[in-house]
Amino acid sequence: MKITIAGSLGNISKSLAQQLINAGHAVTIITSSADRKPAIEALGAQAAIGSVSDAAFLTQAFTGADAVYTMTPPNLGGANIVANTAKAGGAYADAIKASGVKRVVMLSSIGADQPEGTGPIKGLHQIEELFKQQLQGVNITFLRAGFFYNNLFNDVPLIKNAHIMGSNYPADAAMPLVHPQDIAAAAADELQRPGNGTGVRYIISDVKTGSEIAAALGQAIGEPNLPFVEFTDEQALQGMQSAGLPTEVAELYTEMGRGFRTGVIPGHFRSSNAPVTGSVKLEQFANEFKEKF
């Protein structure tokens, strides 16, 4: 098969490309950086250099492909993030139609079933809806990923300075978590399947509460009594702004935390009784966290 994937050589796409190449497929990797071309070619893939917001470029990259993997970079542009995410989704949809691709796997997120109250996930909801409306006759899998383990690296300064973890959701909130390695494996699996209409696949590695996350990471770094503290929305917003995040980004992440607190974001995952299929459990990620710490 000829498969085109977005995401350059990121945490998901590099592993995804390697799995597909090892399975004998011809892979094209989309990247916005020409500097990545040698590394992409060293993997055995072809580089397509351009922007995921450029429908003409994407059409060229998708033409002739049997399947494509789409994703939008986080914090597109640093401002107007939700609108920019949706705009990239529109470019993807235009390119999929123009190129005639019939199999699409889109990286989405838990909470993408909801139009509001989910922070940056709102942009992914808009893309899902756009794909469903505009890509009739295309077999699409929305790969709804959990809360990335990697996001927990953002707590390192808080742990080092205050010896706590925390967010604006309670310590007993059950968080569906995911490792990029498990997302890559699920995407590779789906891309090699023909698909059947439009469907959702949740990819979750583990489900743990804030207290359990703090305990596991604390044990790994030598702070076995590391607590998880619930902040108010105002405290969470101010903390992120003090750490240097732009106000728009901080506001979106505060809204996302509130979405976990209210259950808006994980609600459909829970009600659908979707299985936890990822292989990388929290205790394994704790070793990665220790290395970064």
C-alpha positions in Angstrom: 0.0 0.0 0.0 0.9 3.6 -0.5 0.3 5.5 2.8 0.7 9.2 3.5 1.0 10.3 7.1 1.1 13.7 8.7 3.0 14.6 11.9 6.6 14.8 10.6 8.9 12.8 12.9 6.9 13.5 16.1 6.3 11.1 19.0 3.5 9.3 17.1 4.3 9.7 13.4 7.9 8.5 13.5 6.9 5.2 15.2 3.9 4.9 12.9 6.1 5.3 9.8 8.6 2.7 11.1 5.8 0.2 11.7 4.3 0.7 8.2 7.7 0.6 6.5 8.5 -2.6 8.3 5.2 -4.1 7.1 6.3 -3.4 3.5 4.3 -0.3 2.7 5.5 2.8 0.8 5.2 5.7 3.2 5.2 9.5 2.6 5.7 11.7 5.6 4.4 15.2 5.6 6.6 17.8 7.3 6.7 21.5 7.5 10.5 21.5 7.9 12.8 20.9 5.0 15.5 20.1 7.6 13.7 16.9 8.4 14.0 15.5 4.9 17.3 13.6 5.4 16.0 11.9 8.6 12.7 11.0 6.9 14.5 9.5 3.9 16.9 7.6 6.3 13.8 5.8 7.7 13.0 4.6 4.2 10.1 7.1 3.6 9.5 9.9 1.2 9.3 13.5 2.5 6.5 15.8 1.4 7.4 19.3 2.6 4.6 21.8 3.2 1.8 23.0 5.5 -1.2 21.0 6.7 -3.2 24.2 6.1 -2.4 24.2 2.4 -5.1 22.2 0.6 -3.2 22.2 -2.8 0.0 20.9 -1.2 -2.0 18.2 0.7 -3.8 17.2 -2.5 -0.5 16.5 -4.1 0.8 14.6 -1.1 -2.4 12.5 -1.0 -2.8 11.7 -4.7 -2.1 8.1 -5.4 -2.3 7.1 -1.7 -4.3 4.1 -0.6 -4.7 5.6 2.9 -3.8 8.7 4.8 -3.3 9.6 8.4 -4.2 13.1 9.4 -3.4 15.1 12.6 -3.2 18.7 13.5 -0.2 20.1 15.4 -1.1 21.3 18.9 -1.3 25.1 19.4 -1.4 25.8 15.7 -0.1 29.4 15.4 -0.2 30.1 19.2 -3.4 32.2 18.7 -6.8 31.5 17.3 -6.0 27.9 18.1 -9.4 26.3 17.7 -10.1 28.2 14.5 -6.7 27.3 13.0 -7.2 23.7 14.0 -10.6 23.6 12.2 -9.0 25.4 9.2 -6.4 22.7 8.9 -9.2 20.2 9.0 -10.9 22.0 6.1 -7.7 21.8 4.1 -7.5 18.0 4.8 -11.1 17.5 3.7 -10.6 19.4 0.5 -7.4 17.4 -0.3 -9.1 14.1 0.5 -11.9 14.9 -1.9 -9.6 16.2 -4.6 -7.2 13.3 -4.4 -9.8 10.6 -4.3 -8.4 8.9 -1.2 -10.9 6.4 0.3 -9.3 5.5 3.6 -8.6 8.0 6.3 -7.5 7.7 9.9 -7.7 10.9 11.9 -6.0 11.5 15.2 -8.8 12.9 17.4 -9.3 13.0 21.2 -11.7 11.9 23.9 -14.2 14.7 24.3 -14.4 15.3 20.5 -18.0 14.3 20.6 -18.8 17.5 22.4 -18.9 20.9 20.7 -18.1 23.0 23.8 -16.5 22.9 27.2 -13.4 20.9 26.1 -10.7 23.5 25.5 -8.5 22.8 22.5 -10.4 19.6 21.7 -13.2 21.8 20.3 -11.2 22.1 17.1 -11.1 18.4 16.7 -14.8 18.2 17.2 -15.2 20.6 14.3 -12.9 18.5 12.1 -14.8 15.3 12.9 -18.1 17.0 12.0 -16.6 18.4 8.8 -15.3 15.0 7.7 -18.6 13.4 8.4 -20.5 16.0 6.4 -18.1 16.4 3.4 -16.4 13.0 2.9 -19.2 10.8 1.8 -18.0 7.5 0.5 -14.7 7.7 2.4 -14.0 5.1 5.1 -12.9 7.1 8.2 -11.7 6.1 11.6 -11.6 8.8 14.3 -8.9 7.7 16.6 -9.9 9.3 19.9 -6.9 9.4 22.1 -6.8 9.9 25.9 -4.8 12.4 27.9 -1.2 12.1 26.7 1.2 10.9 29.3 3.6 13.4 27.9 1.5 16.2 29.2 2.5 15.2 32.7 6.1 16.5 31.9 4.5 19.9 32.3 4.3 19.2 36.0 8.1 18.9 36.5 8.6 22.5 37.5 5.7 22.3 40.0 7.1 19.2 41.5 10.6 20.6 41.8 9.5 23.9 43.2 6.4 23.0 45.4 6.7 19.2 45.7 3.1 18.7 44.5 1.2 17.8 41.4 -2.1 19.4 40.6 -4.7 20.7 38.2 -8.2 22.1 38.2 -9.8 18.6 38.5 -10.0 16.6 41.7 -7.5 14.0 42.9 -10.1 11.2 42.6 -11.0 12.1 38.9 -10.3 9.0 36.8 -8.2 10.1 33.8 -8.1 8.1 30.6 -4.4 8.2 29.7 -2.5 7.3 26.5 1.1 6.8 25.4 2.1 7.9 21.9 3.5 4.4 21.2 0.0 3.0 21.7 -1.5 5.6 19.4 1.1 4.8 16.7 0.2 1.0 17.0 -3.5 1.7 16.7 -3.0 4.0 13.7 -0.9 1.5 12.0 -3.5 -1.2 12.6 -6.3 1.0 11.2 -4.4 2.2 8.2 -3.9 -1.4 7.0 -7.6 -2.2 7.3 -10.1 -1.2 4.6 -12.5 0.4 7.1 -16.3 0.4 6.9 -17.9 3.8 6.8 -17.3 6.2 9.6 -16.4 5.0 13.0 -14.7 5.8 16.3 -11.9 3.9 18.0 -10.8 4.9 21.5 -7.1 4.4 22.2 -6.5 4.4 26.0 -3.4 3.0 27.7 -4.5 3.2 31.3 -7.2 4.9 33.5 -5.9 6.4 36.8 -6.9 9.1 39.2 -4.9 12.1 39.9 -3.8 10.7 43.3 -2.7 7.4 41.6 -0.7 9.4 39.0 1.0 11.4 41.7 1.8 8.3 43.7 3.3 6.4 40.7 5.4 9.3 39.5 6.4 10.3 43.0 7.6 6.7 43.7 9.7 6.8 40.5 11.4 10.1 41.4 12.0 9.4 45.1 9.0 11.4 46.4 6.6 8.6 47.5 4.3 11.0 49.3 3.9 13.4 46.4 0.3 14.7 46.6 -2.1 15.7 43.9 -3.7 19.1 44.7 -6.9 20.4 43.1 -6.7 24.0 42.0 -9.5 26.4 41.3 -9.9 27.4 37.7 -8.5 30.8 38.6 -5.4 29.3 40.3 -4.8 27.0 37.3 -5.1 29.9 34.8 -2.8 32.1 36.8 -0.3 29.3 37.3 0.0 28.6 33.6 0.2 32.3 32.8 3.0 32.7 35.4 4.8 29.8 33.7 4.8 31.8 30.4 1.9 30.3 28.5 0.0 32.7 26.3 -3.3 33.7 27.8 -5.3 32.0 25.0 -3.5 28.7 25.5 -3.8 28.9 29.3 -7.6 29.6 29.0 -8.1 26.6 26.7 -6.2 24.3 29.0 -8.1 25.6 32.0 -11.3 24.8 30.2 -10.0 21.3 29.3 -9.2 20.7 33.0 -12.8 21.8 33.9 -14.0 19.4 31.2 -12.3 16.5 33.0 -13.7 17.8 36.4 -17.3 17.9 35.1 -17.0 14.7 33.2 -17.8 16.3 29.8 -14.6 15.1 28.2 -14.4 11.5 29.3 -18.2 11.0 29.3 -18.7 9.3 26.0 -15.6 7.0 26.5 -17.1 5.9 29.8 -20.7 5.5 28.6 -19.6 3.5 25.5 -17.7 1.0 27.6 -14.8 1.3 25.2 -12.0 -1.1 26.1 -8.6 0.0 27.4 -6.3 -1.6 24.8 -3.0 0.3 25.1 0.0 -1.6 26.4 2.0 1.1 28.1 0.7 1.4 31.7 1.3 4.2 34.1 4.0 2.3 36.0 6.0 1.9 32.7 5.6 5.6 31.9 6.8 6.5 35.4 10.2 5.2 34.3 10.2 7.6 31.3 9.1 10.4 33.7 12.0 9.7 36.0 14.5 10.0 33.1 13.0 13.4 32.1 12.8 14.6 35.7 
